[in-house]
């Protein structure tokens, strides 16, 4: 195992200890432990930091997916391009051979060796046609070679880009897992397996929401109580953008798995124009999102250690609102 990987694992393993040490410096100096409110604030800050990292990870994963799709598309084009190049090379070889056969003694001699004036004209036309075909074939051959060269160059660049993105994902995963280990221990101290937000609100689903928005809201209600898991988009667990993605996917609308990308993909609306099914985005830069269900409430997957739940949209700083279409 390389020194870098070993050091990375040691850092990840020590993160919980270091962060927990930051929780209770008072113990080392004989001072009282932090109050429940102080501990809750620290856990909230740690959960917020984790959510930012998770959304960065999701963003990197979206980039990698796009790169892979582009690579697949170009790779599919390269085969036909290469076959077309081989065909044009063969065609060019045939034209050169025909021209040589027609003008074995040279074009000028071939013309003046004609016995009759009309034969001279015929041979002139044939030579002109051969020259035109050869010139066109040469141009098309150059263009085909250029297409193949550019496609291969792009594929090589995409392969390098994909390797960098995969490295970014691995580093992001190690960082997220280290933060989760610390947060897990902090939550165990503070809540003993309970929720940071108290009991769930028991809110019935609205009686009728028309169209796709109704299907998205119905799906979101069906996920209540399922646990948060970073990078997940169902069916048994979700992170915040994974839940909104899955809800609108159930309604037939595709969204990326990243809150900021979702904001860029939807039609922006004002708070006064909010309807059930719209998405509510939080913080700047955007790092959280939920499904609006009416009455200033949303369904969201709040943070690590919590379950999908109903919350007020005013519990976090709102960035904006959007309507998938």
C-alpha positions as CSV (number, residue, x, y, z in Angstrom):
1,X,0.0,0.0,0.0
2,X,1.3,3.5,-0.9
3,X,2.3,6.0,1.7
4,X,-0.4,8.4,0.3
5,X,-3.2,5.8,0.7
6,X,-2.0,4.9,4.2
7,X,-1.9,8.5,5.3
8,X,-5.4,9.1,3.9
9,X,-6.8,6.1,5.9
10,X,-5.1,7.3,9.1
11,X,-6.6,10.8,8.6
12,X,-10.0,9.4,8.0
13,X,-9.7,7.2,11.0
14,X,-8.6,10.0,13.2
15,X,-11.3,12.5,12.1
16,X,-13.9,11.3,14.6
17,X,-11.4,11.5,17.4
18,X,-10.3,15.0,16.5
19,X,-13.8,16.3,16.0
20,X,-15.0,14.7,19.3
21,X,-12.0,16.3,21.0
22,X,-13.3,19.6,19.7
23,X,-16.7,18.9,21.2
24,X,-15.5,18.6,24.8
25,X,-12.3,20.6,25.4
26,X,-13.9,21.5,28.7
27,X,-13.3,18.0,30.0
28,X,-9.5,18.4,29.7
29,X,-9.6,21.6,31.7
30,X,-12.2,20.5,34.3
31,X,-14.9,22.7,32.8
32,X,-18.6,21.6,32.4
33,X,-19.6,19.7,29.3
34,X,-21.4,21.8,26.6
35,X,-25.1,22.3,27.1
36,X,-27.6,20.3,25.0
37,X,-28.3,23.5,22.9
38,X,-24.5,24.0,22.3
39,X,-24.1,20.4,21.3
40,X,-27.1,20.6,19.0
41,X,-25.6,23.7,17.3
42,X,-22.3,21.9,16.8
43,X,-24.0,18.9,15.3
44,X,-26.1,21.1,13.1
45,X,-22.9,22.8,11.8
46,X,-21.2,19.4,11.2
47,X,-24.3,18.1,9.4
48,X,-24.4,21.2,7.3
49,X,-20.7,20.8,6.4
50,X,-21.4,17.2,5.5
51,X,-24.3,18.0,3.3
52,X,-22.1,20.5,1.3
53,X,-19.5,17.8,0.8
54,X,-22.2,15.3,-0.3
55,X,-23.6,17.7,-2.9
56,X,-20.0,18.3,-4.1
57,X,-19.6,14.5,-4.4
58,X,-23.0,14.3,-6.3
59,X,-21.8,17.1,-8.6
60,X,-18.6,15.2,-9.4
61,X,-20.6,12.1,-10.0
62,X,-22.8,13.9,-12.5
63,X,-19.7,15.2,-14.3
64,X,-18.3,11.6,-14.5
65,X,-21.6,10.3,-15.8
66,X,-21.7,13.0,-18.5
67,X,-18.1,12.2,-19.5
68,X,-18.9,8.5,-19.8
69,X,-22.0,9.2,-21.9
70,X,-19.9,11.5,-24.2
71,X,-17.2,8.8,-24.4
72,X,-19.8,6.2,-25.3
73,X,-21.3,8.4,-28.0
74,X,-17.9,9.2,-29.6
75,X,-16.8,5.6,-29.3
76,X,-19.9,4.6,-31.2
77,X,-19.1,7.1,-33.9
78,X,-15.4,6.0,-34.3
79,X,-16.1,2.6,-35.7
80,X,-18.2,3.8,-38.7
81,X,-15.8,6.7,-39.2
82,X,-12.8,4.2,-39.4
83,X,-14.7,2.0,-41.8
84,X,-15.6,5.0,-43.9
85,X,-11.9,6.1,-44.0
86,X,-10.9,2.6,-45.1
87,X,-13.5,2.7,-47.9
88,X,-12.4,6.1,-49.1
89,X,-8.7,5.0,-49.1
90,X,-9.7,2.0,-51.2
91,X,-11.7,4.2,-53.6
92,X,-8.8,6.6,-53.9
93,X,-6.5,3.8,-54.8
94,X,-8.9,2.6,-57.5
95,X,-9.1,6.1,-59.0
96,X,-5.4,6.5,-59.1
97,X,-5.0,3.1,-60.7
98,X,-7.7,4.0,-63.4
99,X,-6.1,7.3,-64.1
100,X,-2.7,5.5,-64.6
101,X,-4.2,2.9,-66.9
102,X,-5.9,5.6,-69.0
103,X,-2.8,7.8,-69.2
104,X,0.0,5.2,-69.0
105,X,2.2,7.3,-71.4
106,X,1.2,10.5,-69.8
107,X,-1.9,12.6,-70.3
108,X,-0.4,14.8,-73.0
109,X,0.7,11.8,-75.2
110,X,-2.6,10.1,-74.6
111,X,-4.5,13.0,-75.9
112,X,-2.4,13.7,-79.0
113,X,-2.2,10.0,-79.8
114,X,-5.9,10.2,-80.7
115,X,-6.6,9.3,-84.4
116,X,-9.7,11.4,-84.9
117,X,-10.7,14.9,-83.5
118,X,-13.8,13.4,-81.8
119,X,-11.5,10.8,-80.1
120,X,-9.3,13.7,-78.8
121,X,-12.4,15.4,-77.3
122,X,-13.6,12.1,-75.8
123,X,-10.3,11.4,-74.2
124,X,-10.1,15.0,-72.9
125,X,-13.5,14.6,-71.2
126,X,-12.5,11.3,-69.7
127,X,-9.3,12.8,-68.3
128,X,-11.2,15.7,-66.9
129,X,-13.8,13.5,-65.3
130,X,-11.0,11.3,-63.7
131,X,-9.2,14.4,-62.4
132,X,-12.4,15.7,-60.9
133,X,-13.3,12.4,-59.3
134,X,-9.8,12.1,-58.0
135,X,-9.8,15.6,-56.5
136,X,-13.1,15.1,-54.8
137,X,-12.1,11.7,-53.5
138,X,-8.8,13.2,-52.2
139,X,-10.8,16.0,-50.4
140,X,-13.2,13.5,-48.8
141,X,-10.4,11.3,-47.8
142,X,-8.6,14.2,-46.0
143,X,-11.9,15.1,-44.3
144,X,-12.4,11.5,-43.2
145,X,-8.9,11.3,-41.8
146,X,-9.4,14.6,-39.9
147,X,-12.7,13.3,-38.4
148,X,-11.1,10.1,-37.2
149,X,-8.0,12.0,-35.8
150,X,-10.2,14.5,-33.9
151,X,-12.5,11.8,-32.5
152,X,-9.5,9.8,-31.3
153,X,-8.0,12.9,-29.8
154,X,-11.3,13.7,-28.0
155,X,-11.6,10.2,-26.7
156,X,-8.1,10.4,-25.3
157,X,-8.9,13.7,-23.6
158,X,-12.1,12.3,-22.2
159,X,-10.3,9.3,-20.8
160,X,-7.9,11.6,-19.0
161,X,-10.8,13.7,-17.7
162,X,-12.6,10.5,-16.5
163,X,-9.5,9.5,-14.5
164,X,-9.3,12.9,-12.9
165,X,-13.1,12.8,-12.0
166,X,-12.7,9.3,-10.6
167,X,-9.9,10.5,-8.4
168,X,-12.0,13.4,-7.3
169,X,-14.8,11.0,-6.4
170,X,-12.5,8.7,-4.3
171,X,-11.1,11.7,-2.4
172,X,-14.7,13.1,-1.9
173,X,-15.9,9.7,-0.7
174,X,-13.1,9.4,1.9
175,X,-13.8,12.9,3.1
176,X,-17.5,12.3,3.4
177,X,-17.0,9.0,5.2
178,X,-14.6,10.6,7.7
179,X,-17.2,13.4,8.5
180,X,-19.9,10.8,8.9
181,X,-17.9,8.8,11.4
182,X,-17.4,11.9,13.5
183,X,-21.0,13.0,13.2
184,X,-22.3,9.5,14.1
185,X,-20.4,9.6,17.4
186,X,-21.6,13.2,18.2
187,X,-25.2,12.2,17.5
188,X,-24.9,9.1,19.7
189,X,-23.7,11.4,22.6
190,X,-26.5,14.0,22.0
191,X,-29.6,12.0,21.0
192,X,-29.0,8.4,21.8
193,X,-30.5,7.3,18.5
194,X,-33.3,9.8,18.5
195,X,-34.0,12.7,16.1
196,X,-32.4,16.2,16.3
197,X,-35.7,17.6,15.1
198,X,-38.1,15.9,17.5
199,X,-41.2,13.9,16.5
200,X,-42.4,14.0,12.9
201,X,-45.2,16.2,12.0
202,X,-48.3,14.2,11.1
203,X,-49.6,16.0,8.0
204,X,-52.0,14.4,5.6
205,X,-51.4,14.4,1.9
206,X,-53.4,17.1,0.1
207,X,-56.6,15.7,-1.4
208,X,-55.9,16.6,-5.0
209,X,-52.9,17.9,-6.8
210,X,-53.3,17.8,-10.6
211,X,-50.8,16.5,-13.2
212,X,-47.2,15.5,-12.7
213,X,-46.8,17.6,-9.5
214,X,-49.4,15.4,-7.9
215,X,-47.4,12.3,-8.7
216,X,-44.2,13.8,-7.4
217,X,-45.9,14.8,-4.1
218,X,-47.5,11.4,-3.7
219,X,-44.2,9.8,-4.2
220,X,-42.5,12.0,-1.6
221,X,-45.2,11.2,0.9
222,X,-44.6,7.5,0.3
223,X,-40.9,8.0,1.3
224,X,-41.6,9.5,4.7
225,X,-39.6,7.7,7.4
226,X,-36.9,6.3,5.1
227,X,-33.3,7.1,6.3
228,X,-30.9,9.6,4.9
229,X,-28.0,8.1,3.1
230,X,-25.5,10.1,1.2
231,X,-25.4,9.6,-2.6
232,X,-28.6,7.6,-2.5
233,X,-31.7,8.1,-4.7
234,X,-33.9,5.3,-3.4
235,X,-35.7,3.1,-3.2
236,X,-34.8,2.5,0.5
237,X,-32.9,5.7,1.4
238,X,-32.1,9.1,0.0
239,X,-30.0,12.2,0.3
240,X,-31.7,15.5,-0.3
241,X,-31.3,15.8,-4.0
242,X,-31.7,12.1,-4.4
243,X,-35.3,12.4,-3.0
244,X,-36.3,15.3,-5.2
245,X,-34.8,13.5,-8.2
246,X,-36.7,10.3,-7.4
247,X,-40.0,12.2,-6.8
248,X,-40.0,13.9,-10.1
249,X,-38.6,10.8,-11.9
250,X,-41.8,9.1,-10.7
251,X,-43.7,11.9,-12.4
252,X,-41.8,11.4,-15.7
253,X,-39.4,14.4,-15.3
254,X,-35.6,13.8,-15.2
255,X,-33.5,15.9,-12.9
256,X,-29.7,15.7,-12.1
257,X,-28.6,14.3,-8.7
258,X,-27.3,17.6,-7.3
259,X,-29.3,20.4,-5.7
260,X,-27.5,23.3,-7.5
261,X,-27.9,21.5,-10.9
262,X,-31.5,20.9,-10.2
263,X,-32.0,24.7,-9.5
264,X,-30.4,25.4,-12.9
265,X,-32.7,22.8,-14.6
266,X,-36.1,24.1,-13.3
267,X,-38.2,27.1,-14.0
268,X,-37.8,29.6,-11.2
269,X,-40.9,30.9,-9.4
270,X,-41.6,33.3,-6.5
271,X,-42.7,32.3,-3.1
272,X,-46.2,33.7,-3.7
273,X,-46.5,31.5,-6.8
274,X,-45.4,28.3,-5.0
275,X,-47.5,25.1,-5.7
276,X,-47.3,21.6,-4.2
277,X,-44.6,19.7,-6.1
278,X,-42.3,22.7,-6.6
279,X,-38.8,22.5,-5.2
280,X,-37.4,24.7,-2.4
281,X,-33.6,25.3,-2.5
282,X,-31.5,26.4,0.5
283,X,-28.2,28.1,1.3
284,X,-25.8,29.8,-1.0
285,X,-24.1,28.1,-2.7
286,X,-27.1,25.8,-2.9
287,X,-26.6,22.6,-1.0
288,X,-30.1,21.5,0.1
289,X,-33.5,20.9,-1.6
290,X,-37.0,19.7,-0.6
291,X,-40.4,19.0,-2.2
292,X,-43.0,21.7,-1.4
293,X,-46.3,20.2,-0.2
294,X,-48.3,23.4,0.6
295,X,-48.9,25.5,3.8
296,X,-45.2,26.4,3.9
297,X,-44.2,22.8,4.4
298,X,-41.9,20.5,2.5
299,X,-40.8,16.9,2.5
300,X,-37.1,16.5,2.5
301,X,-34.3,14.2,3.5
302,X,-32.7,16.5,6.1
303,X,-29.3,15.2,7.0
304,X,-27.2,12.2,8.1
305,X,-28.8,10.3,11.0
306,X,-32.3,11.6,10.2
307,X,-35.2,10.2,8.2
308,X,-37.3,11.7,5.3
309,X,-39.7,14.0,7.1
310,X,-42.1,17.0,6.9
311,X,-40.6,20.3,7.9
312,X,-41.3,24.0,7.6
313,X,-39.5,25.6,4.6
314,X,-38.5,28.4,7.0
315,X,-36.1,26.3,9.1
316,X,-33.2,27.0,6.8
317,X,-32.1,30.0,4.7
318,X,-34.1,29.8,1.4
319,X,-32.1,30.4,-1.8
320,X,-35.0,30.1,-4.2
321,X,-37.9,28.1,-5.7
322,X,-38.3,26.1,-8.8
323,X,-40.8,24.2,-10.9
324,X,-39.8,21.1,-12.9
325,X,-41.4,20.8,-16.3
